[in-house]
């Protein structure tokens, strides 16, 4: 039931969906389901939308809100493993924020 975080670069050549190519840049694995549990209990708008059984795709324009929510959780959480996961997630979110062609995918099981 973990929620993995994947940074994806999307290339769109032409207007057709078949000409769209997504390439994985980096991934953080939620091996112990801690991020999934954090999202399930969160009252923050973006984190509460995360589905532990589905995929939530966030665009570069949504990164300001997502980053602020992850920063709030970083200050609140004391578990070093979760803190490390959140810091790595912040790194990917900041990369996503820089380029319009990037997406952050939160993939549940």
N, C-alpha and C positions, 0 to 999 in steps of 0.2 A: 504494500500500500504506500510505498514511498513516492515522493514527488521529485523527480529529477529536473534540473534546470539546464537548458541547452541554449547556447547562443548560436543563431543561424543567420547566415548571409543569404538574402534572397535576390536573385538576378531575374529580371523580367525583360526578355528580348521580344519585342513586338507586343501585341495586345492579347493574344490568345493564351489561355491557361496552360496549354501544352508547352509553351515556350518559357514557362516559369521554372527556374531551377533553384533549389535550396541546398546550401552546403553547410554542414555542421562546422562551427569554429571551435567550440569548447563545450564541455559538459561537466556538471557536478552531480554526482550520484547521491541520492538520499538512501543510503544502505540500511539505516536503522529506523526509518520512517519518522524521524524526529521533526523534519521540516513539514511533513504531511500533517502531523499532529498539531504543530504550531499553527498552521494555516486553518485547520478545522476549528480551532478554538479562538481564532483571531476575530476581533470586531472591526478591524481596519478594512476599508472598502475593497482594495485590490486583493489583499491576502485572503479575505473571506470568500472571494470568487474562485479560488483555486479548488479544483475538483480532484480528490485523490484517486479517482478512477477514470479521469478524462484528461484533456489537454486544454490549457489556457494559453493563448498566443497574445503576447504583449508587443506592441510596436515601439519604435524609438520615441514617439510622441507621448507614450504612457509612462516613460521611465522616471520622470520627475516624481510622480505620485508613488510609484513602486519603490524607488530609492528611499524616499522619506519614510515609508512604512517599514522597510527593512532596517533602516537606521534606528527607528523607535524600538523595534524588536531586539536589535543588538544591545541597546542600553538596558533593556529589561531582562534578558536571558542571562543566566549565570553558567549554564552548562557549556564547557569549553568546546565540545564537539559541535554543538549547535552554533555557537559563536563563530567557529571556523567556517562552517557551512554558510552562514549568513554573510561573513566577510568575503568569501569567494563569490557568492551570489551578487554582492554589491559590485565586485570587480567586473563581472559579466554585464551587469545592468549599466554600469558607466560606459563600457565599450559599446553597448547597444545604443545608448543615448547619443553617441557621437555621430552615428551614420543612419540615415533614413532607410537604407537597404537592410538594416539589421532587425531581427526579431528575437525576443526571449520567449522560449517555449517552456512551460511548466507542465511536465508530463507525468501524470499519475499512472498507476499500474493498470 
